[in-house]
C-alpha cells in the first residue's frame, strides 16, 4: 500500500514556546494505527525550533521537516542552512519552492533545482511546491505553468531506487484564502501532473518514487475529501496545522 503524507507547514507563525508546546501536544494526542507505516505525518517548524522539536518527535511516529534549505554544503553564506545541517538535526523532509519563497524571495526554477539536488544528495526527501496564480489560471496557462515549474525544478535530477520526491500542488490563489479547490478538480490536476512528469522522467520513477500532494486551504472539514481521492497521495497543511483542534482530526482521519 502506498503512503499517505500529511505535512504541516507552520511558516513564520509560532514563537518558540508555542511551537514546542504544539509539538508536545501533537505527540501526546496523535493516535496512529498499529499498522501506521502507510501514514507519514511531517512537522515543519521554523529553523530556530528544529533542534528542540527533533527531540520531541523522537519515537512519536511523526517526522521532522524544514521549510527551506540552501544548496551549498557549507561556506560563506550568511543566514543560510545546509541540507547537511538539517540532516544532522534529524530532518527527513524539506519544503522547496513554496509560492511564498517564489514571491517574496524571488526564487527561480534554477535555484529550486539546485536545492532539490542538494537535498537528495544528503538522502533527504524534497517536497517540491508548484502552482499557478489566479491570472495564469484565468488565462488558461495552468498546465503550461505547472510543466515549466516541474521541468525547471527537476532538470538533471535523477532519482535513485531509494530516493523519494513529493510534489505539492498548491494553487497560489487559494493559499491562505480559506477556500480550497474542489477535490475533483484537485484529483484531475494531480493526474495531470503525473502525465506531465512522464514527458521527461521514466514511467517507473514516476510511479514508484514520486507522490503528489494537494495544498491550499486544507482544513479538518475538507482534508478527508482530498485524502480519499486515489490520485492524491497526501496534503500540505498551512493555517490549519497551527490549531491543534483543527489539525488532530486531519492526522487521525483514519483512526
Steps between C-alpha positions, in 0.01 A plus 500: 500500500637845406556756772278794581686816599367770732742792516462792743664825388505735799665778296599804714206484739601347833733635766747240633299422814180464296664274241645275770166484680324417173746220422461348848121508473510333158723222628269451797180490298608338172331161469660300221369154422723208587548462126603861461777472242254604230461846662788748521438813710762771450543812716687796346580766763723807472876439491538632856284218642630211293744366760247509785217352296725226363535370856127527566409302188737211572309169512170684445422358157526854357790643302684830483515723195654837418339792320800579279867422435808643328665308221864511617627261766697771685677830448459877528123510457372717783160394644478190281439142618649201319340164432786341697407708806134405465594134476712534814189627679304190389298675231358259247308740272563847356243731343644659185355760263199607704310778322582738786872440438446552129311824566690663786851359449471495121603135479540373147466149363880492471545570873233245588678245281827551690320456832333176392834356391661601831221341703507175303879486534454484879239226476216731603160526332412822313142630504484700178220757494344603170188694408347767281381851588140611447598703191680203349198283570263750338726521196491122453871466584465263795644189337784685326596672827507167682710343224750788506533478878539121493746482213707791634515368855583144393750579224782248529343335806522121502330312780679188618309194616476613863438869425159655554351824367176659612332757277246727666253664264401827667298737281639837608162670491349282776791497748384666821164592346295245695357372171651182358451376146240232440645155587398366158695776328796437731495131409495580128792737548701239692445253214602770253821562693592133472440518124724808479774320693493216249618744232848516655525220759478120462161349577644278773646800683172690481296208632742371765697801627267800475189585700262788428346706780236772505543823696302822531247572777491138618316468832325243717176545307638425153819295556328162481336590169848557353663202668227267373586575137715225343728743312573712809775354718472749785451861606720795588330690781571863588273699731303200626820339630543789746181409684527164672121456511493542122813300421437193717195384299714523186786284627262261676257481208541125456473396866 
